[in-house]
Amino acid sequence: MAHRTLSPLSHRLCRAALLALVSLLLAPLAFGERIKEVSAIEGVRTNQLTGFGLVIGLDGTGDQTTQMPYTTQTLGNYLQQMGITLSPDLVSRLQLKNVAAVLVTAELPPFARPGQALDVTVSSLGNAKSLKGGTLIATPLRGADGQIYALAQGSLVIAGAGAAAGGSKVQVNHLSAGRIPGGGQVERAVPTPLLEGDSLHLSVDANDFQMAHNVALAVNKRFGTGTARALDGRTVEVRAPRDANDRVGFLAELEELPVEGAIPSAKVVINARTGSIVLNQAVTLSPCAIAHGNLSVTINTTPIVSQPGALSGGQTVVTQKSSIEIRQEPGILIQVPQAPKLADVVRALNALGATPQDLLAILQAIKAAGALNAELEVI
């Protein structure tokens, strides 16, 4: 039987394939969240802008000005700024079916400079049927301090359609709100404290002392002991270079640092309106026993007709006969074992056979009994 000998090139290819396989197997073990994913730099934030304006050019679907007087008043003020003065009586008698009063909102991103474009959202304020095909006239956008930071203007993009005729109406999506991509322009920059002082602060997303401690350890491990220190469960102070270019490069490298043991605190979020329940990976269960039964009340109403005899002179009478039935299903006591992993928790809850609405009450009861090792948040 002949034996084949691999060439040096084949040896190198095999070694490369083996290293690639090992790296793929170990990749999940070495995975860690980066600092930029668990924290944010204090002072680097967006700002909300809002303004009041008019949308013109509508095809008869604007505000009914008899019910929305501020639409005509705003248009009168705008015309006066353009040099056209109308008497108050004439303004009040305007019938403007092609004009709608709107609120304009936008987010001013951090480090935004004058001239930068913004996406704006336009929403009807009155009783306009549709803003489709409309154009927003120049609208100043103000911040919480009342100062103007941007101007918005442009044609609206409405992701919907509708038609009405003969009392019938068909509509797809929403017609009274739309967007103007790049319709806003920054007029004033918002100062940020990024370059002030010898240090900056990282704000950890979760109020978790372990997370703040791990973030400080990751920074000190890379840049040296004393570079960072955790001030509390949410704030980490970091010493940074004073030069603007050096500080930006320092932050770019800092945000990419992996955080060891970056496990979020155990939390169960319950939406009481929709019955949605979301559990994160840190949720665990202690041994407990659960009994949950259903109580149903059924009311049936049956009409009974009383027919008088012939030539008796009586009248036919219709009465209602109601029957009420109460049924309560027995609650079977189910023992739930200890569940140290999320998959075990899901398996234990599924074993109860309860609906999402029932789980709302069950999880709250388990938490009250001390068997749910997680924070319970109802939204």
Secondary structure, DSSP 4 states (H G I P E B T S, - for coil): -------HHHHHHHHHHHHHHHHHHHHHHH---BHHHHEEETT---EEEEEEEEEE--SS-S--TTT-HHHHHHHHHHHHHTT----HHHHHT---TT-EEEEEEEEE-TT--TT-EEEEEEEE-S--S--TT-EEEEEEEE-TTS-EEEEEEEE-B---EEEEETTEEEEES-SSEEEEEEEEEE-SPPP-GGGSSSEEEEEESS--HHHHHHHHHHHHHHH-TTSEEE-SSSEEEEE--SSHHHHHHHHHHHHT-B-TT-PPPPEEEEETTTTEEEE-TT-EE--EEEE---EEEEEEEEEEEEPPPTTS----EEEEEEEEEEEEPPPPEEEEPPB-SHHHHHHHHHHTT--HHHHHHHHHHHHHTT-EESEEEE-
